[in-house]
Amino acid sequence: MSRIKVMVNGMPGNMAANVARHVADDGRFELILFSLTGPEITEKEYKLSSLQIRLVNPGERENIINEIKKREGDFISIDYTHPSAVNSNAEFFCRHSLPFVMGTTGGDRKKLAETVLSSGICAIISPNMAKQIVGFQAMMEYAAKTYPDLFRGYSLTVKESHQKGKADTSGTAKTIVGCFNKLGIPFAEQEISMERDPERQETVWGIPPEFIKGHGWHTYTLVSEDQTVKFEFSHNINGRDIYAKGTLDAIFFLNGRIKEGVKGRVFSMIDVLHASGI
């Protein structure tokens, strides 16, 4: 069985580098030694163990991508870049017929999906690549659909903490808030409390120091109108491996759909879960 060629974009960012490391170590895949990066990156290369990854800035990517396609043939692109680049990156992938997995949050999500649907490729787009978190989201979405207004009259507080470098509000938190809206609680995404201060993360939240630079802690607290009932849901993740492992499953799933000839379709991590029988 031939290995699946993968190009991981967003290095030297921590998430992209973590995924690239997992790809390089997994015998099912072959890592392409190029990575699209942002305009602020001045480095030309990123060293990943014994591998040298060539970093490609926006000004040169149009020319270099044709060279990569000619040299490598078919491959799957991974996007862990920056929220501000989500839509332009998707347009780039579609324009060059590059199927992709996007774990980057932010951007215009509706436009993002429309870009893929009108193209000749397929993609997996998910604000969270951790299968277990996606499963939790699916449970919440089922509850919201099956028991609308279940928590009508309750108040909601949402707190999320991520590493200082995460620019936007957690996409997972936004998704869960949407479920609580359907469950009867009016709550705006802007009310989500974001924590990005490393000192407070360690002293107030109790996040282990070794994971301050890479974590995702979320707590959703619901309290009844008379203050006599309280529900609390939490999911705390230290490190990035859970997201990287989910990304590898997504690559494998997408490769299967490509072989089936699927075009112009957006998949989610829920589709990946269904396919894996989890």
Summary of the structure (lengths in Angstrom):
residues: 278
radius of gyration: 19.6
end to end distance: 24.1
largest distance: 66.1
contacts: 877
relative contact order: 0.15
helix: 41%
strand: 23%
